[in-house]
Amino acid sequence: MTVIRVNDLRKRFVLKDMSVNALDGVSFSVEEGEMIAITGPSGSGKTTLLNIIGLLDSRDSGEFELFGEPVDFSKDSRNASIRNNRIGFVFQDYSLMPNENAIFNVMLPLFFTKLPIGKMRKKAVEALRKVGFPETHIKNKVKLLSGGQKQRVAIARALANDPDIILADEPTGALDSDSSKAVMDLLKSLNADGKTVIVITHDPIVAESCKRIIKLADGKII
């Protein structure tokens, strides 16, 4: 099943008196269960593309289908539901609440559901166990964790709602080589479990660990 299809996708930003084509006719598709790296230099359009796929931003023109249906960016509530329930996000800067513990951070996306607190906590603990987070640190404030541990919390949060797609924006960019390998091994294991994984990266070693590479430059696939 094709879970993502974009055709002639275009996005332009206007900065003062200058217009920049962040995406300039991008076309590709992603099949269910694939693990793909999107690479390119800074300013190539990688994050813009990821934000559109994740329904965090809209395109100016072009076709975009998600889970076999055209995306209508005017339907905010529907897109928010898809984003919260079927897509998990992992960010380079973790985007965690530093003064809260790991469990609370993983529970955050579950607050949009109608689950009781007890069930949300149970799901959060299960997600942390799945990513190999040490149970001895589970109640520690995030600011006391190592970079690798913070990224495991971020991945667990992305898994909290059992999404179909995981979008990871430079997930190893702030990590040392050992922690980077551990995070990529974790993403590969999630892919082996059936998750569709898309990794934005400028690191060729990270890209090569994925099954397919899409290269961007100046908003175009090369």
Z-matrix of the N, CA and C atoms (Angstrom, degrees):
N
C 1 1.467
C 2 1.531 1 109.75
N 3 1.325 2 116.22 1 134.76
C 4 1.460 3 121.26 2 176.02
C 5 1.518 4 108.64 3 -81.88
N 6 1.340 5 117.32 4 117.89
C 7 1.466 6 120.34 5 -177.90
C 8 1.528 7 111.74 6 -95.02
N 9 1.338 8 117.36 7 -24.95
C 10 1.464 9 121.80 8 178.33
C 11 1.520 10 108.73 9 -136.44
N 12 1.313 11 116.73 10 130.94
C 13 1.469 12 120.47 11 173.04
C 14 1.516 13 108.35 12 -141.56
N 15 1.323 14 115.74 13 122.94
C 16 1.463 15 120.41 14 175.05
C 17 1.524 16 108.34 15 -122.78
N 18 1.316 17 115.82 16 141.80
C 19 1.458 18 120.99 17 -178.93
C 20 1.520 19 109.46 18 -137.88
N 21 1.341 20 115.44 19 120.41
C 22 1.463 21 122.43 20 178.70
C 23 1.534 22 111.33 21 54.60
N 24 1.324 23 115.98 22 43.80
C 25 1.459 24 121.34 23 -177.79
C 26 1.526 25 109.99 24 -72.88
N 27 1.342 26 115.51 25 132.89
C 28 1.463 27 120.79 26 -177.79
C 29 1.527 28 110.86 27 -135.44
N 30 1.323 29 115.21 28 140.21
C 31 1.463 30 121.35 29 177.80
C 32 1.519 31 108.12 30 -148.24
N 33 1.322 32 116.08 31 128.51
C 34 1.468 33 121.41 32 -178.35
C 35 1.524 34 109.76 33 -124.09
N 36 1.331 35 115.08 34 138.33
C 37 1.456 36 121.03 35 174.99
C 38 1.525 37 108.73 36 -114.80
N 39 1.326 38 115.52 37 141.01
C 40 1.459 39 120.65 38 176.39
C 41 1.526 40 107.83 39 -107.97
N 42 1.328 41 115.74 40 118.09
C 43 1.457 42 122.17 41 179.74
C 44 1.522 43 108.48 42 -115.11
N 45 1.342 44 114.79 43 106.89
C 46 1.460 45 120.96 44 -174.76
C 47 1.521 46 109.45 45 54.72
N 48 1.331 47 118.44 46 -113.52
C 49 1.461 48 119.96 47 -177.95
C 50 1.527 49 111.64 48 -104.51
N 51 1.354 50 116.62 49 17.15
C 52 1.465 51 120.33 50 -177.13
C 53 1.522 52 110.23 51 -121.51
N 54 1.324 53 116.56 52 137.86
C 55 1.455 54 122.82 53 178.15
C 56 1.536 55 109.19 54 -106.93
N 57 1.331 56 115.90 55 132.07
C 58 1.461 57 121.39 56 -177.56
C 59 1.523 58 109.75 57 -121.88
N 60 1.326 59 116.51 58 127.71
C 61 1.460 60 121.36 59 175.59
C 62 1.527 61 109.02 60 -85.61
N 63 1.343 62 116.12 61 95.98
C 64 1.466 63 119.89 62 179.62
C 65 1.522 64 110.72 63 -68.63
N 66 1.335 65 116.76 64 -38.37
C 67 1.466 66 122.59 65 174.26
C 68 1.520 67 107.52 66 -131.28
N 69 1.315 68 115.58 67 130.74
C 70 1.465 69 120.55 68 -171.51
C 71 1.528 70 110.59 69 -131.47
N 72 1.352 71 115.60 70 72.88
C 73 1.462 72 120.15 71 177.22
C 74 1.524 73 114.08 72 82.40
N 75 1.333 74 117.21 73 46.26
C 76 1.472 75 121.73 74 -177.94
C 77 1.528 76 110.01 75 -84.56
N 78 1.332 77 115.66 76 131.79
C 79 1.472 78 121.54 77 178.85
C 80 1.522 79 109.88 78 -137.45
N 81 1.331 80 116.78 79 128.24
C 82 1.466 81 121.83 80 173.46
C 83 1.523 82 108.34 81 -171.22
N 84 1.317 83 116.02 82 170.46
C 85 1.457 84 120.85 83 176.27
C 86 1.521 85 109.47 84 -137.08
N 87 1.319 86 115.56 85 157.49
C 88 1.455 87 122.52 86 179.67
C 89 1.524 88 108.04 87 -129.39
N 90 1.320 89 115.43 88 128.42
C 91 1.452 90 120.42 89 179.31
C 92 1.531 91 110.69 90 -90.81
N 93 1.303 92 115.73 91 153.62
C 94 1.457 93 121.07 92 178.52
C 95 1.531 94 110.27 93 -56.47
N 96 1.330 95 116.83 94 131.26
C 97 1.457 96 121.45 95 177.65
C 98 1.517 97 114.94 96 87.14
N 99 1.323 98 118.22 97 2.78
C 100 1.469 99 120.14 98 176.87
C 101 1.523 100 110.51 99 -78.51
N 102 1.334 101 115.13 100 158.04
C 103 1.463 102 121.64 101 170.74
C 104 1.518 103 106.85 102 -126.84
N 105 1.331 104 116.15 103 112.62
C 106 1.460 105 122.57 104 -169.83
C 107 1.528 106 110.50 105 -122.13
N 108 1.309 107 115.76 106 139.95
C 109 1.462 108 121.67 107 171.51
C 110 1.526 109 108.74 108 -104.44
N 111 1.324 110 116.41 109 134.83
C 112 1.463 111 122.09 110 172.08
C 113 1.522 112 106.74 111 -111.46
N 114 1.323 113 116.01 112 116.71
C 115 1.458 114 120.98 113 -173.36
C 116 1.524 115 111.24 114 -119.67
N 117 1.323 116 114.56 115 167.58
C 118 1.452 117 120.46 116 177.40
C 119 1.505 118 109.68 117 153.02
N 120 1.323 119 117.16 118 162.05
C 121 1.469 120 120.99 119 179.39
C 122 1.516 121 111.76 120 -68.85
N 123 1.306 122 116.13 121 168.59
C 124 1.465 123 121.25 122 175.47
C 125 1.523 124 109.85 123 -56.69
N 126 1.329 125 116.42 124 133.62
C 127 1.457 126 120.62 125 -179.74
C 128 1.515 127 114.37 126 86.35
N 129 1.329 128 117.52 127 6.94
C 130 1.469 129 120.48 128 -178.07
C 131 1.521 130 112.94 129 -81.18
N 132 1.329 131 117.96 130 -13.02
C 133 1.468 132 120.97 131 178.98
C 134 1.520 133 113.97 132 108.45
N 135 1.329 134 117.65 133 6.56
C 136 1.468 135 120.99 134 -174.87
C 137 1.536 136 112.04 135 -60.34
N 138 1.319 137 116.09 136 -53.24
C 139 1.461 138 119.36 137 -175.58
C 140 1.523 139 111.17 138 -69.96
N 141 1.330 140 117.31 139 -35.72
C 142 1.464 141 120.20 140 175.51
C 143 1.522 142 110.18 141 -58.95
N 144 1.324 143 116.70 142 -44.39
C 145 1.456 144 121.02 143 179.05
C 146 1.523 145 110.74 144 -62.79
N 147 1.327 146 116.69 145 -44.04
C 148 1.462 147 120.31 146 -179.98
C 149 1.526 148 111.17 147 -62.82
N 150 1.325 149 116.75 148 -40.51
C 151 1.468 150 119.95 149 -179.66
C 152 1.525 151 111.88 150 -65.13
N 153 1.315 152 117.19 151 -35.14
C 154 1.460 153 120.00 152 177.61
C 155 1.530 154 110.07 153 -70.10
N 156 1.339 155 116.18 154 -45.79
C 157 1.470 156 119.90 155 178.45
C 158 1.526 157 110.35 156 -58.93
N 159 1.334 158 116.57 157 -38.14
C 160 1.455 159 121.02 158 -178.99
C 161 1.519 160 114.61 159 -84.44
N 162 1.324 161 117.46 160 6.91
C 163 1.465 162 123.46 161 178.20
C 164 1.527 163 112.66 162 62.19
N 165 1.330 164 115.35 163 29.18
C 166 1.460 165 120.85 164 174.26
C 167 1.522 166 111.53 165 -94.14
N 168 1.329 167 116.69 166 -14.19
C 169 1.459 168 122.91 167 -179.51
C 170 1.518 169 107.64 168 -147.72
N 171 1.315 170 116.97 169 163.08
C 172 1.466 171 121.37 170 179.41
C 173 1.525 172 110.55 171 -110.76
N 174 1.338 173 116.28 172 160.11
C 175 1.461 174 120.05 173 176.68
C 176 1.512 175 109.37 174 -96.11
N 177 1.325 176 116.78 175 159.30
C 178 1.463 177 120.95 176 176.45
C 179 1.520 178 111.25 177 -78.64
N 180 1.332 179 115.20 178 -40.46
C 181 1.469 180 119.80 179 178.80
C 182 1.521 181 108.67 180 -158.17
N 183 1.324 182 114.89 181 170.89
C 184 1.452 183 121.07 182 -178.60
C 185 1.521 184 111.41 183 104.61
N 186 1.319 185 115.46 184 167.28
C 187 1.466 186 121.23 185 -178.79
C 188 1.526 187 110.82 186 -97.09
N 189 1.325 188 115.71 187 141.05
C 190 1.460 189 121.41 188 177.78
C 191 1.525 190 108.66 189 -142.18
N 192 1.319 191 115.70 190 117.71
C 193 1.457 192 121.75 191 176.47
C 194 1.517 193 109.54 192 -116.57
N 195 1.327 194 115.27 193 136.28
C 196 1.456 195 122.06 194 179.03
C 197 1.528 196 107.94 195 -127.56
N 198 1.322 197 116.06 196 123.84
C 199 1.463 198 122.26 197 -176.96
C 200 1.529 199 111.44 198 56.05
N 201 1.334 200 115.02 199 37.51
C 202 1.460 201 120.70 200 174.17
C 203 1.515 202 115.72 201 83.21
N 204 1.340 203 118.21 202 3.61
C 205 1.456 204 120.20 203 -178.97
C 206 1.523 205 110.67 204 -126.06
N 207 1.332 206 117.88 205 141.79
C 208 1.471 207 120.17 206 176.94
C 209 1.523 208 110.87 207 -61.13
N 210 1.318 209 116.47 208 140.37
C 211 1.460 210 121.49 209 178.45
C 212 1.518 211 109.39 210 -88.21
N 213 1.326 212 115.89 211 127.12
C 214 1.464 213 122.19 212 174.49
C 215 1.522 214 106.94 213 -106.94
N 216 1.325 215 116.49 214 106.58
C 217 1.463 216 120.01 215 -174.71
C 218 1.532 217 112.91 216 -71.52
N 219 1.314 218 117.58 217 -6.95
C 220 1.467 219 120.08 218 177.50
C 221 1.530 220 111.17 219 -82.10
N 222 1.322 221 117.65 220 -14.68
C 223 1.466 222 121.86 221 -178.48
C 224 1.528 223 109.45 222 -92.36
N 225 1.317 224 115.83 223 77.68
C 226 1.460 225 121.15 224 -173.57
C 227 1.518 226 113.62 225 -60.92
N 228 1.322 227 117.58 226 -45.35
C 229 1.463 228 120.10 227 -175.80
C 230 1.521 229 111.11 228 -67.50
N 231 1.335 230 116.85 229 -39.36
C 232 1.468 231 119.97 230 178.57
C 233 1.521 232 110.14 231 -65.63
N 234 1.316 233 116.74 232 -44.41
C 235 1.460 234 120.37 233 -179.45
C 236 1.523 235 111.44 234 -66.62
N 237 1.329 236 116.53 235 -35.47
C 238 1.460 237 119.95 236 177.24
C 239 1.525 238 110.46 237 -64.24
N 240 1.324 239 116.69 238 -38.67
C 241 1.466 240 120.63 239 178.41
C 242 1.525 241 111.17 240 -64.47
N 243 1.335 242 116.67 241 -42.85
C 244 1.472 243 120.59 242 177.78
C 245 1.523 244 110.02 243 -64.10
N 246 1.317 245 116.20 244 -44.19
C 247 1.468 246 121.58 245 -179.10
C 248 1.531 247 111.23 246 -61.93
N 249 1.315 248 117.37 247 -40.97
C 250 1.459 249 120.84 248 -176.02
C 251 1.523 250 113.25 249 -78.80
N 252 1.329 251 117.34 250 -26.42
C 253 1.453 252 120.18 251 -172.99
C 254 1.527 253 115.28 252 -109.03
N 255 1.327 254 117.49 253 -22.86
C 256 1.469 255 118.88 254 -173.52
C 257 1.525 256 114.11 255 -120.98
N 258 1.345 257 116.59 256 -5.22
C 259 1.464 258 120.59 257 -178.75
C 260 1.532 259 109.32 258 -129.36
N 261 1.331 260 116.13 259 130.62
C 262 1.457 261 121.38 260 176.07
C 263 1.518 262 109.87 261 -111.70
N 264 1.334 263 116.97 262 136.97
C 265 1.462 264 122.43 263 -176.65
C 266 1.520 265 111.32 264 -112.06
N 267 1.345 266 115.11 265 136.28
C 268 1.462 267 121.90 266 173.88
C 269 1.517 268 107.05 267 -126.91
N 270 1.353 269 116.52 268 125.38
C 271 1.457 270 120.86 269 -174.45
C 272 1.519 271 111.87 270 -113.84
N 273 1.324 272 115.95 271 152.56
C 274 1.460 273 121.96 272 -179.94
C 275 1.532 274 111.71 273 -59.66
N 276 1.321 275 116.64 274 -40.40
C 277 1.472 276 119.85 275 -177.44
C 278 1.530 277 112.20 276 -89.67
N 279 1.339 278 115.57 277 11.92
C 280 1.467 279 124.07 278 177.15
C 281 1.528 280 113.04 279 72.56
N 282 1.347 281 118.13 280 -41.66
C 283 1.470 282 122.80 281 -178.73
C 284 1.531 283 111.47 282 54.42
N 285 1.331 284 114.69 283 45.16
C 286 1.456 285 121.27 284 179.04
C 287 1.526 286 110.18 285 -103.66
N 288 1.329 287 116.19 286 163.45
C 289 1.462 288 121.56 287 175.06
C 290 1.525 289 107.59 288 -91.29
N 291 1.344 290 117.79 289 107.32
C 292 1.466 291 121.17 290 -168.96
C 293 1.521 292 115.30 291 -64.54
N 294 1.333 293 117.52 292 -27.05
C 295 1.465 294 120.18 293 -177.11
C 296 1.526 295 113.50 294 -93.62
N 297 1.349 296 115.90 295 5.24
C 298 1.466 297 121.09 296 174.80
C 299 1.522 298 109.19 297 -108.53
N 300 1.333 299 116.39 298 161.57
C 301 1.466 300 118.82 299 -178.68
C 302 1.522 301 111.77 300 -84.23
N 303 1.322 302 115.41 301 175.79
C 304 1.464 303 121.16 302 -176.15
C 305 1.521 304 111.85 303 -60.99
N 306 1.331 305 116.98 304 -42.39
C 307 1.468 306 120.43 305 -178.12
C 308 1.528 307 110.64 306 -60.82
N 309 1.333 308 116.96 307 -47.23
C 310 1.460 309 120.30 308 -178.88
C 311 1.522 310 110.88 309 -60.02
N 312 1.330 311 116.99 310 -43.02
C 313 1.459 312 120.38 311 -179.21
C 314 1.522 313 112.06 312 -63.19
N 315 1.316 314 117.08 313 -39.03
C 316 1.467 315 119.86 314 179.84
C 317 1.532 316 110.23 315 -72.13
N 318 1.308 317 117.29 316 -28.91
C 319 1.466 318 121.20 317 179.77
C 320 1.523 319 112.74 318 -72.44
N 321 1.337 320 118.61 319 -18.63
C 322 1.468 321 121.25 320 -171.76
C 323 1.535 322 114.39 321 -49.82
N 324 1.353 323 119.76 322 -50.63
C 325 1.469 324 117.27 323 -179.17
C 326 1.525 325 113.24 324 -67.39
N 327 1.331 326 117.52 325 -18.46
C 328 1.458 327 120.88 326 -179.68
C 329 1.520 328 112.22 327 -77.09
N 330 1.344 329 117.19 328 -15.95
C 331 1.456 330 120.10 329 178.56
C 332 1.537 331 111.52 330 -66.66
N 333 1.335 332 117.06 331 -15.75
C 334 1.460 333 120.62 332 177.71
C 335 1.527 334 111.20 333 -83.83
N 336 1.327 335 117.30 334 -6.30
C 337 1.457 336 122.04 335 177.76
C 338 1.526 337 109.45 336 -96.05
N 339 1.328 338 115.16 337 179.33
C 340 1.468 339 119.96 338 179.04
C 341 1.528 340 111.44 339 -104.59
N 342 1.337 341 116.01 340 19.59
C 343 1.450 342 119.66 341 -179.50
C 344 1.530 343 110.92 342 -70.47
N 345 1.333 344 117.17 343 145.32
C 346 1.469 345 119.66 344 172.56
C 347 1.526 346 110.02 345 -65.02
N 348 1.315 347 116.65 346 156.01
C 349 1.463 348 122.10 347 -177.69
C 350 1.524 349 110.96 348 -56.03
N 351 1.317 350 116.98 349 -41.36
C 352 1.460 351 120.47 350 -178.61
C 353 1.520 352 112.41 351 -60.14
N 354 1.326 353 116.52 352 -41.73
C 355 1.466 354 120.43 353 179.64
C 356 1.524 355 110.90 354 -71.50
N 357 1.339 356 116.46 355 -35.74
C 358 1.462 357 119.31 356 176.55
C 359 1.523 358 110.23 357 -62.97
N 360 1.306 359 116.33 358 -43.09
C 361 1.461 360 120.51 359 179.12
C 362 1.530 361 110.79 360 -62.70
N 363 1.324 362 116.41 361 -41.46
C 364 1.468 363 120.56 362 179.60
C 365 1.524 364 110.79 363 -62.19
N 366 1.332 365 116.67 364 -44.39
C 367 1.470 366 120.73 365 178.95
C 368 1.530 367 110.72 366 -63.59
N 369 1.327 368 116.79 367 -38.59
C 370 1.466 369 120.66 368 179.37
C 371 1.525 370 110.64 369 -64.22
N 372 1.316 371 116.85 370 -45.10
C 373 1.469 372 120.78 371 179.08
C 374 1.527 373 110.37 372 -62.77
N 375 1.332 374 117.26 373 -41.52
C 376 1.474 375 120.83 374 178.62
C 377 1.529 376 111.01 375 -62.24
N 378 1.343 377 116.55 376 -40.68
C 379 1.469 378 120.30 377 179.53
C 380 1.525 379 110.72 378 -65.75
N 381 1.322 380 117.33 379 -40.83
C 382 1.467 381 120.72 380 178.35
C 383 1.525 382 111.19 381 -64.58
N 384 1.312 383 117.08 382 -39.61
C 385 1.462 384 120.24 383 176.80
C 386 1.524 385 110.80 384 -64.39
N 387 1.318 386 116.19 385 -38.07
C 388 1.461 387 120.44 386 -177.68
C 389 1.522 388 111.65 387 -63.68
N 390 1.322 389 117.12 388 -33.25
C 391 1.474 390 120.29 389 -179.15
C 392 1.528 391 111.95 390 -92.12
N 393 1.328 392 116.74 391 6.18
C 394 1.460 393 120.09 392 175.86
C 395 1.514 394 114.24 393 75.73
N 396 1.325 395 117.09 394 26.91
C 397 1.466 396 119.65 395 178.26
C 398 1.525 397 109.17 396 -74.87
N 399 1.342 398 117.77 397 133.19
C 400 1.473 399 120.21 398 -176.68
C 401 1.524 400 112.13 399 -64.86
N 402 1.327 401 116.59 400 126.00
C 403 1.460 402 120.54 401 -177.19
C 404 1.525 403 112.29 402 -64.79
N 405 1.320 404 117.32 403 -23.92
C 406 1.464 405 120.46 404 178.51
C 407 1.531 406 111.97 405 -66.45
N 408 1.351 407 116.96 406 -19.52
C 409 1.469 408 121.28 407 -178.34
C 410 1.533 409 112.38 408 -106.79
N 411 1.305 410 116.74 409 7.19
C 412 1.462 411 120.52 410 -168.60
C 413 1.541 412 112.71 411 -65.77
N 414 1.342 413 117.00 412 -25.30
C 415 1.465 414 120.42 413 179.77
C 416 1.528 415 112.46 414 -104.14
N 417 1.345 416 115.77 415 4.68
C 418 1.464 417 119.43 416 178.63
C 419 1.526 418 111.19 417 -73.27
N 420 1.326 419 116.27 418 146.67
C 421 1.460 420 119.14 419 173.22
C 422 1.521 421 109.24 420 -63.96
N 423 1.314 422 115.37 421 142.52
C 424 1.467 423 120.86 422 -176.50
C 425 1.525 424 111.89 423 -57.78
N 426 1.315 425 117.94 424 -35.11
C 427 1.469 426 120.61 425 -177.49
C 428 1.530 427 112.46 426 -63.55
N 429 1.337 428 117.51 427 -15.48
C 430 1.452 429 121.44 428 179.39
C 431 1.529 430 113.08 429 -92.87
N 432 1.329 431 116.89 430 -3.12
C 433 1.464 432 121.52 431 -176.39
C 434 1.525 433 111.48 432 -88.61
N 435 1.334 434 116.01 433 158.52
C 436 1.463 435 121.46 434 173.86
C 437 1.528 436 109.81 435 -74.93
N 438 1.340 437 116.08 436 167.82
C 439 1.465 438 119.88 437 178.62
C 440 1.517 439 112.24 438 -59.46
N 441 1.322 440 116.79 439 -43.26
C 442 1.461 441 120.08 440 179.65
C 443 1.511 442 112.12 441 -64.05
N 444 1.344 443 116.55 442 -39.03
C 445 1.463 444 120.20 443 178.51
C 446 1.525 445 111.15 444 -67.69
N 447 1.339 446 116.98 445 -39.00
C 448 1.467 447 120.23 446 177.47
C 449 1.531 448 110.45 447 -61.91
N 450 1.332 449 116.49 448 -40.48
C 451 1.461 450 118.17 449 -179.59
C 452 1.522 451 111.22 450 -68.52
N 453 1.324 452 118.04 451 -32.56
C 454 1.469 453 120.75 452 174.68
C 455 1.528 454 110.76 453 -64.97
N 456 1.332 455 116.37 454 -38.95
C 457 1.460 456 119.58 455 175.75
C 458 1.529 457 109.80 456 -63.28
N 459 1.337 458 116.48 457 -42.35
C 460 1.470 459 120.59 458 179.84
C 461 1.526 460 111.21 459 -63.19
N 462 1.320 461 117.36 460 -39.02
C 463 1.462 462 120.54 461 178.28
C 464 1.523 463 110.38 462 -69.90
N 465 1.335 464 116.69 463 -40.55
C 466 1.463 465 119.79 464 176.62
C 467 1.530 466 110.73 465 -59.82
N 468 1.332 467 116.55 466 -40.57
C 469 1.472 468 120.31 467 177.50
C 470 1.529 469 110.53 468 -62.00
N 471 1.329 470 116.36 469 -39.51
C 472 1.466 471 119.94 470 178.44
C 473 1.522 472 111.62 471 -64.77
N 474 1.326 473 116.95 472 -26.27
C 475 1.462 474 121.62 473 -178.24
C 476 1.522 475 113.13 474 -89.64
N 477 1.329 476 117.40 475 -9.54
C 478 1.461 477 121.25 476 -169.54
C 479 1.528 478 113.17 477 -54.16
N 480 1.329 479 116.96 478 -38.63
C 481 1.466 480 121.06 479 -178.87
C 482 1.524 481 112.67 480 -97.02
N 483 1.332 482 116.88 481 14.24
C 484 1.464 483 122.40 482 179.25
C 485 1.533 484 111.15 483 51.82
N 486 1.351 485 117.50 484 59.69
C 487 1.462 486 121.19 485 -175.69
C 488 1.525 487 112.39 486 -72.60
N 489 1.328 488 115.28 487 162.56
C 490 1.466 489 121.07 488 175.98
C 491 1.523 490 110.92 489 -82.73
N 492 1.337 491 116.52 490 -33.07
C 493 1.464 492 122.20 491 -175.52
C 494 1.526 493 109.27 492 -123.50
N 495 1.332 494 116.17 493 136.67
C 496 1.457 495 121.97 494 172.43
C 497 1.524 496 108.34 495 -113.56
N 498 1.333 497 116.58 496 123.32
C 499 1.463 498 122.92 497 178.53
C 500 1.523 499 107.82 498 -108.89
N 501 1.321 500 116.87 499 118.00
C 502 1.463 501 121.76 500 -176.21
C 503 1.523 502 109.86 501 -118.25
N 504 1.334 503 116.06 502 114.85
C 505 1.468 504 121.78 503 -177.80
C 506 1.526 505 109.11 504 -98.04
N 507 1.331 506 116.77 505 105.80
C 508 1.468 507 123.42 506 -178.42
C 509 1.540 508 110.98 507 48.13
N 510 1.333 509 118.19 508 55.81
C 511 1.472 510 120.29 509 -173.66
C 512 1.518 511 114.01 510 -67.26
N 513 1.346 512 117.95 511 -16.15
C 514 1.465 513 120.64 512 -179.94
C 515 1.523 514 112.39 513 -112.14
N 516 1.328 515 117.34 514 4.18
C 517 1.463 516 121.21 515 -172.09
C 518 1.511 517 114.82 516 -60.72
N 519 1.352 518 117.13 517 -28.82
C 520 1.461 519 120.19 518 -177.42
C 521 1.530 520 112.31 519 -105.85
N 522 1.336 521 117.03 520 14.57
C 523 1.461 522 120.89 521 -173.51
C 524 1.527 523 112.12 522 -112.92
N 525 1.337 524 115.57 523 155.95
C 526 1.466 525 119.63 524 172.82
C 527 1.522 526 109.32 525 -75.66
N 528 1.327 527 117.17 526 173.65
C 529 1.465 528 121.11 527 -171.97
C 530 1.528 529 112.28 528 -63.14
N 531 1.343 530 117.59 529 -39.69
C 532 1.468 531 119.83 530 -179.70
C 533 1.525 532 111.18 531 -66.81
N 534 1.335 533 116.34 532 -44.31
C 535 1.466 534 119.85 533 178.96
C 536 1.528 535 110.87 534 -66.89
N 537 1.344 536 116.97 535 -36.13
C 538 1.467 537 121.17 536 178.01
C 539 1.516 538 110.74 537 -61.04
N 540 1.328 539 116.07 538 -45.14
C 541 1.469 540 120.29 539 179.26
C 542 1.523 541 110.62 540 -62.66
N 543 1.338 542 116.45 541 -41.37
C 544 1.462 543 120.37 542 -179.49
C 545 1.535 544 110.53 543 -63.38
N 546 1.336 545 117.07 544 -41.81
C 547 1.463 546 120.73 545 179.43
C 548 1.523 547 110.92 546 -66.07
N 549 1.329 548 117.54 547 -43.01
C 550 1.464 549 119.98 548 179.06
C 551 1.527 550 111.09 549 -67.22
N 552 1.321 551 117.83 550 -37.31
C 553 1.468 552 120.27 551 175.48
C 554 1.526 553 110.10 552 -61.41
N 555 1.325 554 116.52 553 -38.34
C 556 1.459 555 120.95 554 178.55
C 557 1.523 556 110.94 555 -66.13
N 558 1.339 557 116.93 556 -45.19
C 559 1.468 558 119.88 557 178.26
C 560 1.527 559 111.35 558 -63.03
N 561 1.333 560 116.54 559 -36.93
C 562 1.466 561 120.03 560 177.82
C 563 1.526 562 111.14 561 -66.90
N 564 1.320 563 116.76 562 -36.97
C 565 1.468 564 119.02 563 178.54
C 566 1.528 565 110.90 564 -68.01
N 567 1.327 566 117.27 565 -35.90
C 568 1.465 567 120.84 566 176.27
C 569 1.526 568 110.51 567 -66.42
N 570 1.332 569 115.80 568 -38.17
C 571 1.458 570 120.49 569 175.52
C 572 1.529 571 110.80 570 -63.93
N 573 1.326 572 116.54 571 -40.27
C 574 1.460 573 120.69 572 178.21
C 575 1.529 574 111.30 573 -63.62
N 576 1.341 575 116.30 574 -26.19
C 577 1.466 576 121.13 575 177.36
C 578 1.521 577 112.27 576 -81.46
N 579 1.340 578 117.34 577 -1.79
C 580 1.458 579 120.71 578 175.50
C 581 1.513 580 116.08 579 112.47
N 582 1.340 581 117.74 580 -3.25
C 583 1.459 582 119.54 581 179.13
C 584 1.532 583 110.31 582 -75.02
N 585 1.314 584 116.34 583 140.43
C 586 1.458 585 121.52 584 170.22
C 587 1.522 586 107.45 585 -82.94
N 588 1.334 587 116.83 586 125.45
C 589 1.462 588 121.12 587 -173.91
C 590 1.522 589 109.91 588 -122.98
N 591 1.329 590 116.60 589 128.76
C 592 1.461 591 122.56 590 175.20
C 593 1.519 592 107.86 591 -121.57
N 594 1.333 593 115.75 592 122.56
C 595 1.458 594 122.05 593 -176.21
C 596 1.525 595 109.64 594 -114.39
N 597 1.327 596 116.97 595 122.81
C 598 1.459 597 121.69 596 171.46
C 599 1.526 598 107.25 597 -89.49
N 600 1.325 599 117.70 598 127.05
C 601 1.457 600 119.49 599 -178.20
C 602 1.527 601 111.20 600 -156.63
N 603 1.329 602 114.57 601 152.24
C 604 1.463 603 120.07 602 170.87
C 605 1.520 604 109.73 603 -106.68
N 606 1.328 605 116.88 604 -0.39
C 607 1.464 606 122.85 605 -176.38
C 608 1.535 607 109.73 606 -90.73
N 609 1.334 608 118.13 607 115.35
C 610 1.479 609 119.70 608 -178.22
C 611 1.524 610 113.04 609 -63.23
N 612 1.330 611 118.15 610 -29.70
C 613 1.467 612 120.55 611 178.85
C 614 1.525 613 110.21 612 -67.56
N 615 1.332 614 116.28 613 -42.71
C 616 1.466 615 120.61 614 176.51
C 617 1.523 616 110.07 615 -63.59
N 618 1.338 617 116.65 616 -44.26
C 619 1.466 618 120.40 617 -179.38
C 620 1.527 619 111.58 618 -60.64
N 621 1.321 620 116.85 619 -41.95
C 622 1.463 621 120.66 620 -177.55
C 623 1.521 622 112.74 621 -66.97
N 624 1.339 623 116.95 622 -19.55
C 625 1.462 624 119.41 623 178.75
C 626 1.527 625 112.09 624 -79.86
N 627 1.334 626 116.77 625 -7.75
C 628 1.466 627 121.36 626 176.36
C 629 1.528 628 109.68 627 -91.27
N 630 1.325 629 116.20 628 166.03
C 631 1.458 630 120.52 629 -174.52
C 632 1.534 631 112.79 630 -82.17
N 633 1.324 632 116.62 631 -22.72
C 634 1.470 633 120.29 632 -179.77
C 635 1.514 634 108.07 633 -148.59
N 636 1.318 635 116.40 634 146.71
C 637 1.461 636 121.83 635 -178.36
C 638 1.534 637 109.40 636 -122.20
N 639 1.327 638 115.80 637 129.57
C 640 1.461 639 121.97 638 172.24
C 641 1.519 640 107.06 639 -111.28
N 642 1.335 641 117.47 640 121.86
C 643 1.455 642 122.02 641 -176.39
C 644 1.524 643 110.15 642 -103.96
N 645 1.342 644 114.97 643 130.30
C 646 1.464 645 121.40 644 179.04
C 647 1.524 646 110.21 645 -113.91
N 648 1.317 647 115.73 646 145.71
C 649 1.457 648 122.55 647 171.10
C 650 1.519 649 107.79 648 -151.64
N 651 1.315 650 116.90 649 127.88
C 652 1.465 651 121.71 650 -179.43
C 653 1.518 652 112.74 651 52.65
N 654 1.317 653 115.88 652 38.72
C 655 1.459 654 120.60 653 176.41
C 656 1.509 655 115.66 654 78.43
N 657 1.333 656 117.39 655 8.82
C 658 1.458 657 121.19 656 -179.06
C 659 1.527 658 111.02 657 -125.77
N 660 1.331 659 115.43 658 151.48
C 661 1.453 660 119.94 659 173.82
C 662 1.527 661 108.61 660 -79.25
N 663 1.316 662 116.12 661 131.54
C 664 1.469 663 119.77 662 -178.60
C 665 1.526 664 109.70 663 -115.49
